[in-house]
Amino acid sequence: MFEVIILGIIQGIAEFLPISSSAHLIIFRDVFGIGSKLIGSNIDLAFDIALHFGTLCAIGVYFFKDFLKMFISGFTKGVKEKEGRLLWYIVAATIPAAIAGLLFEDIIDSFFRKQYILIALALIFMGILIYIVDKKMPNKKSLDKFSLKDALIVGCSQVLALIPGFSRSGTTIMASRGLKLNREDAAKFSFYLSAPVVLGSVILTLLEDGMFSLIAANLWIFIVGILVSFISGLLCINFLLKYLRKNDFKLFMIYRIIIGIIVIGFVLL
């Protein structure tokens, strides 16, 4: 159970920081052996989705007022107000990732989950790319100036996140920064955009044959994992939004390079 708590903390942190939560769960469980005996191959993917559900709850709680305003404005005034526009931008931006996920997620996931060196290389490559894009772009554009075209570009970038190591938050934040959105709003839009994607993944996982009986047989593992990822996710959202007001992505680039090199060395040796 201690290892389940560690994995929950890793998910809560890595889901929102641009460092790839799926890559970290795979690395820490499969490469470093944390939770590998308790969480076997028969429930690892379901457990990952459960941890994602915990971070989804963190998004819902932290941004509850924002989502409430979006829904009220979006369904009463359409795109006339910024909150309503943002709701429909999120819906439009979710479509590319939803289609790609339904078509390719199982194929990509079954291949990349065991390709540890490729995951490590993706961590290194995307860490450098996020930093370069961020440094080259001004930090002034706000979500008020975001267009439907901008939202669709960011939504398409989520498709890359199907590959462990690229990072959903990393790719969407990078795309937003490439469109000159300021760092804090880029992180916010990334968080908003993750909600429908993660919710869809959770629902599809629950609809799989035998999933409820699998969860029931491992109930405490799932409950503890969800609770820990929820709490650590709340703390991480708050940290990142404050951090990006005064800092860039250099720290995350350095971390991604270091963890990538460690994984490559660990696998080869």
Phi, psi and chi 1 to 4 in degrees:
 res  aa     phi    psi   chi1   chi2   chi3   chi4
   1 MET       -  -32.1 -163.7   58.1   70.1      -
   2 PHE   -61.3  -38.6  178.0   69.0      -      -
   3 GLU   -68.4  -34.5  -67.1  178.5  -27.6      -
   4 VAL   -62.1  -40.8  170.5      -      -      -
   5 ILE   -63.3  -42.2  -68.3  171.6      -      -
   6 ILE   -60.6  -45.3  -68.1  175.3      -      -
   7 LEU   -64.8  -35.4  -68.2  174.6      -      -
   8 GLY   -64.4  -41.0      -      -      -      -
   9 ILE   -65.2  -43.0  -67.0  172.2      -      -
  10 ILE   -59.6  -44.9  -69.8  169.5      -      -
  11 GLN   -63.3  -45.4  166.2   62.9   22.7      -
  12 GLY   -60.8  -35.6      -      -      -      -
  13 ILE   -80.6  -49.5  -65.5  172.8      -      -
  14 ALA   -74.2  -21.7      -      -      -      -
  15 GLU   -64.7  -35.9  173.7   66.2   22.5      -
  16 PHE  -102.5  -32.1  -59.4  113.1      -      -
  17 LEU   -74.3  148.0  -59.5 -175.2      -      -
  18 PRO   -77.5   61.3   29.7  -36.2      -      -
  19 ILE  -130.4    3.0   57.8  175.3      -      -
  20 SER    76.1  101.2 -178.9      -      -      -
  21 SER   -70.6  -39.5   61.1      -      -      -
  22 SER   -63.4  -41.0   57.9      -      -      -
  23 ALA   -63.1  -41.6      -      -      -      -
  24 HIS   -68.0  -38.9  -84.2   70.6      -      -
  25 LEU   -64.3  -42.2  -70.7  174.9      -      -
  26 ILE   -65.0  -46.6  -68.0  169.7      -      -
  27 ILE   -63.2  -50.2  -71.5  167.4      -      -
  28 PHE   -69.6  -31.7  -84.2   80.6      -      -
  29 ARG   -85.5  -48.7 -176.3  172.2   54.0 -125.7
  30 ASP   -85.8  -38.9  -65.3   -4.5      -      -
  31 VAL   -88.3  -48.0  179.4      -      -      -
  32 PHE   -89.7  -12.0  -61.7  156.0      -      -
  33 GLY    82.8   12.4      -      -      -      -
  34 ILE   -79.2  114.8  -64.0  176.8      -      -
  35 GLY    80.2    4.8      -      -      -      -
  36 SER   -67.0  -33.4   58.5      -      -      -
  37 LYS   -79.5  -36.0  -66.5 -179.1  178.8  178.8
  38 LEU   -76.9  -40.4 -177.7   63.2      -      -
  39 ILE  -106.8   91.5  -57.2  163.9      -      -
  40 GLY   -74.7  176.1      -      -      -      -
  41 SER   -64.7  -18.9   59.3      -      -      -
  42 ASN   -76.3  -20.1   62.3  -39.2      -      -
  43 ILE  -126.5    4.3   69.5  164.5      -      -
  44 ASP   -62.4  -43.8   59.4  -10.1      -      -
  45 LEU   -67.8  -40.5 -173.8   56.5      -      -
  46 ALA   -64.2  -38.3      -      -      -      -
  47 PHE   -66.4  -39.6 -179.5   71.0      -      -
  48 ASP   -60.0  -43.0  -71.5   -0.9      -      -
  49 ILE   -64.8  -37.1  -66.2  -63.7      -      -
  50 ALA   -62.9  -42.0      -      -      -      -
  51 LEU   -64.2  -37.7  -64.8 -176.0      -      -
  52 HIS   -64.6  -34.3  -81.3   78.1      -      -
  53 PHE   -62.9  -37.4  177.5   69.5      -      -
  54 GLY   -61.5  -42.7      -      -      -      -
  55 THR   -72.4  -29.1   49.0      -      -      -
  56 LEU   -61.9  -42.5  171.3   65.5      -      -
  57 CYS   -62.4  -36.9  -66.9      -      -      -
  58 ALA   -62.5  -42.3      -      -      -      -
  59 ILE   -62.7  -45.5  -65.7  169.2      -      -
  60 GLY   -60.9  -40.5      -      -      -      -
  61 VAL   -72.9  -48.1  169.8      -      -      -
  62 TYR   -64.9  -39.7 -165.3   93.1      -      -
  63 PHE  -108.0   27.3  -65.7  108.2      -      -
  64 PHE   -56.5  -47.3  176.9   77.1      -      -
  65 LYS   -63.7  -39.4  -69.2 -177.6  179.5  179.3
  66 ASP   -63.2  -47.3  -69.5    3.0      -      -
  67 PHE   -65.0  -37.4  -77.2  122.9      -      -
  68 LEU   -62.1  -45.3 -174.2   61.0      -      -
  69 LYS   -62.1  -41.2  -70.6  178.7 -178.4  178.0
  70 MET   -61.5  -46.9  -73.2 -176.9 -146.7      -
  71 PHE   -66.1  -44.5  -84.2   99.8      -      -
  72 ILE   -62.5  -49.2  -67.2  173.7      -      -
  73 SER   -68.7  -41.9  178.7      -      -      -
  74 GLY   -64.8  -35.8      -      -      -      -
  75 PHE   -94.5   -9.3  -75.9  102.5      -      -
  76 THR  -108.8  -35.0   57.7      -      -      -
  77 LYS  -123.1    3.5  -61.3 -177.6  179.8 -179.3
  78 GLY    65.2 -125.7      -      -      -      -
  79 VAL  -104.0   16.7  -64.1      -      -      -
  80 LYS   -73.5  -28.3  -66.1  179.7 -179.4  178.7
  81 GLU  -114.3  158.2  -65.7 -177.0   -8.7      -
  82 LYS   -63.3  -35.8   62.3  178.4 -177.2  179.6
  83 GLU   -66.1  -41.2  -71.2   84.5    1.9      -
  84 GLY   -65.6  -42.0      -      -      -      -
  85 ARG   -60.1  -41.7  -76.3 -163.2  -58.8  -87.6
  86 LEU   -62.7  -39.7 -168.3   55.1      -      -
  87 LEU   -58.9  -48.6  173.9   68.1      -      -
  88 TRP   -74.5  -25.7  -63.6  114.3      -      -
  89 TYR   -64.2  -41.9  -73.7  175.2      -      -
  90 ILE   -63.7  -42.5  -68.5  169.4      -      -
  91 VAL   -60.9  -46.9  171.6      -      -      -
  92 ALA   -64.8  -40.8      -      -      -      -
  93 ALA   -70.4  -20.4      -      -      -      -
  94 THR   -77.9  -25.7  -59.4      -      -      -
  95 ILE   -59.5  -48.7  -65.9  172.7      -      -
  96 PRO   -58.0  -45.1  -24.4   34.8      -      -
  97 ALA   -67.1  -35.5      -      -      -      -
  98 ALA   -65.6  -43.8      -      -      -      -
  99 ILE   -65.3  -47.5  -66.1  173.5      -      -
 100 ALA   -62.5  -39.0      -      -      -      -
 101 GLY   -63.3  -44.9      -      -      -      -
 102 LEU   -64.8  -35.4  -71.9  171.4      -      -
 103 LEU   -84.0  -38.2  -66.0  176.5      -      -
 104 PHE  -123.7  -10.1  -54.5  114.0      -      -
 105 GLU   -58.3  -45.9 -175.2  172.1   20.0      -
 106 ASP   -63.5  -40.8  -70.4  -17.4      -      -
 107 ILE   -66.4  -49.3  -62.0  172.0      -      -
 108 ILE   -64.3  -43.0  -67.1  174.4      -      -
 109 ASP   -65.2  -42.6 -162.7   63.8      -      -
 110 SER   -65.8  -29.4   61.6      -      -      -
 111 PHE   -83.0  -49.7  174.6   75.4      -      -
 112 PHE   -79.7  -19.6  -85.4   98.3      -      -
 113 ARG   -62.5  -21.9  -74.4 -176.4   78.4   84.7
 114 LYS  -110.2   -0.1  -60.6  -61.4 -179.3 -177.8
 115 GLN   -93.4   74.8  -57.1  -61.0  -39.9      -
 116 TYR   -65.9  -36.9  -53.1  122.2      -      -
 117 ILE   -68.4  -39.2  -68.8 -179.0      -      -
 118 LEU   -63.7  -39.6  -71.4 -179.6      -      -
 119 ILE   -61.8  -43.5  -68.0  172.8      -      -
 120 ALA   -63.3  -41.8      -      -      -      -
 121 LEU   -65.4  -37.6  -69.1  173.8      -      -
 122 ALA   -64.0  -39.6      -      -      -      -
 123 LEU   -59.7  -46.1  -78.0  167.6      -      -
 124 ILE   -66.8  -49.8  -65.8  170.0      -      -
 125 PHE   -59.4  -49.4  171.2   74.5      -      -
 126 MET   -69.4  -32.3  -83.5  -59.0  -65.6      -
 127 GLY   -60.7  -44.8      -      -      -      -
 128 ILE   -67.0  -42.9  -64.2  170.7      -      -
 129 LEU   -65.3  -43.0 -167.9   59.1      -      -
 130 ILE   -59.6  -44.5  -67.5  168.2      -      -
 131 TYR   -63.7  -44.9  176.2   73.0      -      -
 132 ILE   -63.2  -47.4  -68.5  173.1      -      -
 133 VAL   -60.8  -44.1  171.2      -      -      -
 134 ASP   -61.8  -42.2  174.3   67.2      -      -
 135 LYS   -68.8  -29.0  -68.3  -60.9  -71.7 -174.7
 136 LYS   -85.5  -14.1  -72.8 -176.8  174.9  -66.2
 137 MET  -104.7  142.8  -68.4  -62.0  159.8      -
 138 PRO   -65.2  161.4   22.3  -32.2      -      -
 139 ASN  -118.3   47.5 -166.9   39.8      -      -
 140 LYS  -120.2  -30.1  -64.4 -179.0  179.3  179.5
 141 LYS   -67.5  135.0 -174.7  176.0  178.1  180.0
 142 SER  -107.1  170.4   67.6      -      -      -
 143 LEU   -62.1  -24.0  -88.6  175.0      -      -
 144 ASP   -60.4  -28.3  -65.5  -13.9      -      -
 145 LYS   -96.8    2.0  -55.2  -64.8 -177.2 -178.9
 146 PHE   -72.0  139.0 -136.6   46.1      -      -
 147 SER  -108.1  170.6   66.7      -      -      -
 148 LEU   -62.4  -38.9  176.6   59.8      -      -
 149 LYS   -61.1  -43.8  179.1 -177.3  176.2 -178.0
 150 ASP   -58.8  -46.0  -67.0  -23.0      -      -
 151 ALA   -62.5  -39.6      -      -      -      -
 152 LEU   -67.2  -38.0  -73.5  171.5      -      -
 153 ILE   -62.6  -45.3  -68.5  172.5      -      -
 154 VAL   -64.4  -39.5  176.1      -      -      -
 155 GLY   -62.3  -40.6      -      -      -      -
 156 CYS   -65.4  -31.1  -71.7      -      -      -
 157 SER   -64.9  -24.3   74.0      -      -      -
 158 GLN   -63.0  -24.1  -76.6 -164.5  112.2      -
 159 VAL   -58.5  -36.7  175.1      -      -      -
 160 LEU   -61.4  -27.3  -68.4  172.9      -      -
 161 ALA   -69.3   -8.9      -      -      -      -
 162 LEU   -63.7  -23.9  -69.1  172.9      -      -
 163 ILE   -88.8  116.7  -58.3  173.0      -      -
 164 PRO   -56.3  133.0  -23.5   34.3      -      -
 165 GLY   110.6  -27.9      -      -      -      -
 166 PHE   -75.1  -38.4  -88.7   74.9      -      -
 167 SER    80.9  120.0  169.7      -      -      -
 168 ARG   -63.8  -48.0 -169.0 -152.6   54.9   77.2
 169 SER   -65.3  -37.0   61.7      -      -      -
 170 GLY   -63.9  -46.8      -      -      -      -
 171 THR   -67.6  -40.8   54.1      -      -      -
 172 THR   -72.0  -37.9   51.7      -      -      -
 173 ILE   -66.0  -42.0  -71.3  174.1      -      -
 174 MET   -61.4  -44.7 -178.0 -171.6   69.9      -
 175 ALA   -63.3  -41.6      -      -      -      -
 176 SER   -64.4  -41.0  -63.4      -      -      -
 177 ARG   -67.6  -33.8  -69.2  -68.7  -63.5  123.6
 178 GLY   -64.3  -24.4      -      -      -      -
 179 LEU   -94.2   12.2  -64.0  166.5      -      -
 180 LYS    74.4   15.9  -57.8  178.0 -178.5  179.1
 181 LEU   -70.6  141.1 -167.7   64.8      -      -
 182 ASN   -66.6  158.9   69.3   67.8      -      -
 183 ARG   -59.3  -45.3  -67.1 -176.5 -175.6  114.0
 184 GLU   -65.7  -44.0 -174.0  177.7   -0.7      -
 185 ASP   -69.7  -31.6  -81.1   -2.9      -      -
 186 ALA   -62.5  -42.3      -      -      -      -
 187 ALA   -66.6  -42.1      -      -      -      -
 188 LYS   -60.3  -47.9  -83.7 -172.5  177.7 -178.6
 189 PHE   -63.1  -36.3 -169.7   68.8      -      -
 190 SER   -61.9  -42.4  174.0      -      -      -
 191 PHE   -65.9  -45.3  -63.7  156.7      -      -
 192 TYR   -57.1  -44.9  -64.3  154.9      -      -
 193 LEU   -69.0  -25.4 -158.7   54.2      -      -
 194 SER   -71.9  -26.5   70.3      -      -      -
 195 ALA   -58.6  -55.7      -      -      -      -
 196 PRO   -66.9  -32.3   21.3  -32.1      -      -
 197 VAL   -66.3  -48.2  173.3      -      -      -
 198 VAL   -67.0  -40.3  176.1      -      -      -
 199 LEU   -59.6  -43.3  180.0   60.4      -      -
 200 GLY   -62.1  -41.3      -      -      -      -
 201 SER   -63.8  -41.0  -64.2      -      -      -
 202 VAL   -63.7  -45.5  170.5      -      -      -
 203 ILE   -63.4  -45.4  -68.6  172.2      -      -
 204 LEU   -63.0  -37.8  -71.7  174.8      -      -
 205 THR   -65.8  -41.6  -58.6      -      -      -
 206 LEU   -65.9  -25.5  -71.4  175.0      -      -
 207 LEU   -81.8   -9.2  -68.3  176.2      -      -
 208 GLU   -68.9  148.7  -67.5 -179.4    5.3      -
 209 ASP   -59.7  131.5  -69.7  -20.6      -      -
 210 GLY    77.2    5.7      -      -      -      -
 211 MET   -68.3  -41.7 -171.5   54.1   61.7      -
 212 PHE   -65.3  -39.2  -76.6  101.2      -      -
 213 SER   -68.6  -34.1   59.0      -      -      -
 214 LEU   -64.7  -43.5 -175.5   66.0      -      -
 215 ILE   -65.6  -43.4  -66.4  171.9      -      -
 216 ALA   -61.1  -36.0      -      -      -      -
 217 ALA   -73.4  -19.4      -      -      -      -
 218 ASN  -127.4   38.9  -58.4  -85.8      -      -
 219 LEU   -58.0  -46.4 -172.6   59.3      -      -
 220 TRP   -67.9  -32.4  -81.8  108.1      -      -
 221 ILE   -60.6  -45.7  -69.0  176.5      -      -
 222 PHE   -68.9  -42.4  -76.1   85.8      -      -
 223 ILE   -62.9  -48.3  -70.5  175.3      -      -
 224 VAL   -64.1  -43.3  172.0      -      -      -
 225 GLY   -60.6  -45.3      -      -      -      -
 226 ILE   -63.6  -45.0  -70.2  170.2      -      -
 227 LEU   -63.5  -44.4 -176.9   60.8      -      -
 228 VAL   -67.8  -43.2  173.0      -      -      -
 229 SER   -66.3  -31.6   65.0      -      -      -
 230 PHE   -64.9  -50.1  166.7   70.2      -      -
 231 ILE   -66.0  -47.9  -64.9  171.0      -      -
 232 SER   -66.6  -31.5   56.5      -      -      -
 233 GLY   -65.3  -43.6      -      -      -      -
 234 LEU   -57.8  -46.3  -83.1  177.1      -      -
 235 LEU   -64.5  -37.5  -64.2  173.3      -      -
 236 CYS   -72.4  -38.9 -168.1      -      -      -
 237 ILE   -57.4  -48.8  -67.1  172.0      -      -
 238 ASN   -60.7  -42.7 -172.0   58.0      -      -
 239 PHE   -62.7  -49.2  161.3   75.9      -      -
 240 LEU   -65.4  -41.7 -174.5   61.5      -      -
 241 LEU   -62.3  -39.1  -68.2  177.3      -      -
 242 LYS   -72.1  -39.7  -70.3 -179.0  178.0  178.7
 243 TYR   -62.6  -41.6  178.3   84.1      -      -
 244 LEU   -75.5  -10.0  -68.5  179.5      -      -
 245 ARG   -66.7  -27.8  -69.9  169.7 -169.5  167.7
 246 LYS  -128.0   -4.4  -62.8 -179.0  179.3  179.9
 247 ASN  -130.6  161.3  -59.6  -82.0      -      -
 248 ASP  -102.7 -159.4   60.3   16.9      -      -
 249 PHE  -102.2   16.0  -67.7   90.5      -      -
 250 LYS   -60.6  -42.2 -175.7  177.0 -178.3  178.7
 251 LEU   -59.3  -41.6  176.5   64.8      -      -
 252 PHE   -71.5  -35.1  -54.8  115.7      -      -
 253 MET   -61.6  -47.4  176.8 -171.3   68.3      -
 254 ILE   -60.5  -44.2  -66.1  171.6      -      -
 255 TYR   -62.4  -44.9  171.4   77.5      -      -
 256 ARG   -62.3  -39.6  -71.5  177.3   70.6  120.1
 257 ILE   -65.2  -45.0  -68.3  172.6      -      -
 258 ILE   -63.9  -48.7  -68.6  172.9      -      -
 259 ILE   -66.3  -34.3 -168.1   70.4      -      -
 260 GLY   -64.1  -44.2      -      -      -      -
 261 ILE   -65.2  -40.8  -68.1  172.5      -      -
 262 ILE   -61.3  -44.4  -69.5  173.2      -      -
 263 VAL   -64.2  -44.1  170.4      -      -      -
 264 ILE   -59.9  -46.2  -68.7  171.7      -      -
 265 GLY   -62.4  -41.4      -      -      -      -
 266 PHE   -64.3  -41.6 -154.6   93.6      -      -
 267 VAL   -70.6  -43.7  171.5      -      -      -
 268 LEU   -69.5  -35.5  -66.5  178.6      -      -
 269 LEU   -93.3      -  -62.1  176.5      -      -
